[in-house]
Amino acid sequence: MKRRAFNKILLRVCLVFCTALWAKDAFSQSTIASVQNKVSLLLAHDNLREADSLFTAFDLSRAMGNGDLIRWMRIKGTLGQYGQAARLACMALDKDPKYGPMAQYQFGEVIKEAKIDTIRAVLNAYCLCAVGGGCRDTLGFKQWISGTYDRFGLYDEEVDALVSLDSKNYPSARELLETARQRFSQRLFSYVVRPAKQAFARSATASQKALCALLLYQSYAQTEKNDSAAMWLARVPLAQEPYKAEAAAFFQRSRYLAKADSLIKTLSPSLMRDTLTIRQMLFIGDVQGAADAAERTFRARGGDKGDGNEALLWRIRTLIFSGAVGAALPLLDSINFTPSMNGAEEVLSDKYAIFMVQAAPAAWKDFGSLRYASWAQRPDIALRALGSPELENCPANVKELLIIDGAKTLAAGKLYFEARTVLERVGLAAATAERRYYYAEALLNTGAPEEARHVLEELLMKYPGDVFSEKARIVLLRLQNKI
């Protein structure tokens, strides 16, 4: 009854004010104030639809200040009317540009609950409206729209916006390059190409163009598009030592070892050249030669504050690869470790693995071969090490570690059937959560989704708090969505 009485009062109020639409002076200040008071009362009682109806019936947007426009925008968002929210956000920007950042922040919060296709559409509409309205703070708007598209993972739309906002007075080269760098740091290599190419075309300085070319060739290299990578590498100024060293590392990863060797020989004496020489030996398969070279480098540079840790890391790495686990262990304990250091994750992984295998010297050679195979991306070496007779005589925990290491390298080389065979060698009854997870992946990639589902479900039941349970849950959801 109370609700019905309230609606009758609201209808009377609407009729009175609608009559004012034909009045010569339209709405007076007192009328606007009265409506605003009634809207506040409605909002206080969570009557959003009635408040929205009042705003609409009296077309108050023309007379509203930015505060009221933003309040109405939030109502539209709560009601799921995201297109109307975008219109009001644009109106607020047009009415008083200095309130633009506030309106934009609120608009971003309003649309965050919408579906991604809706977010894409309303952001595009808002962008067109804001630019068409002659947005005065172009630089600020570019930063906001770029960050908002990034927030929602709309990477192509982010590039489109930056390109559309590019002008002589407000060029977008710097923002496009920064976008490419950010995607690269997130390892989203396929999303680096567009912004980097657009930045390259717009860059006015040689150094900026070199950075764009460098990002492009690295991204193409990471996605194994070596022809495209080599084309962009040709645009990097190799006369400069850092670029030359980066190019040598790229040729090593791409197995163009003769090209890498010719570049390394032209580098000035430095730790950079030493480490590239060690890498070269590893890539050609001379593991012992690399260990000897790393020892020489460590003796020459190990005491240097800037180069000491890097030289020590290479010494440890090559000792492990050569199977000299006993010699690597005290060096690992002496390293000046920080979580942000280069190779921090590798150091932690090695410490854990060596702690496991130190009591099984017979497994050291195979352990080193498997670590080397993973680093060099050589699944053939991993497969050979996994066939070693010493592996069968290892303690159970050591065997588990080696099998998982080897299977991951095989899977990375797309040898899924071989990875599945290795993981099936030991029954699943005592398998860790990690081995179960990688076994499920191997099953999925060898055409056995139902078996994979069963393994993942068992993993969840047996190891509910394990990190691999979370990964398993994600894979199961993905499988469910494919049905």
Secondary structure, DSSP 8 states (H G I E B T S, - for coil): -HHHHHHHHHHHHHHHHHHGGGSTT-S-HHHHHHHHHHHHHHHHTT-HHHHHHHHHHTTGGGT--HHHHHHHHHHHHHTT-HHHHHHHHHHHHHH-GGGHHHHHHHHHHHHTTS-HHHHHHHHHHHHHHHHHTT-S-HHHHHHHHHHHHHHTT-HHHHHHHHHHT--SSS--HHHHHHHHHHHHHTT-GGGTHHHHHHHHHH--SHHHHHHHHHHHHHHHHHTT-HHHHHHHHTTS-TTSHHHHHHHHHHHHHTT-HHHHHHHHTTS-SSHHHHHHHHHHHHHHT-HHHHHHHHHHHHHHHTT-TTTHHHHHHHHHHHHHHTT-HHHHHHHHHHS---TTSTTHHHHHHHHHHHHHHTT-GGGHHHHHHHHHHHHHT-HHHHHHHHT-HHHHTS-HHHHHHHHHHHHHHHHHTT-HHHHHHHHHSS-GGG--HHHHHHHHHHHHTTT-HHHHHHHHHHHHHH-TTSHHHHHHHHHHHHHHHH-
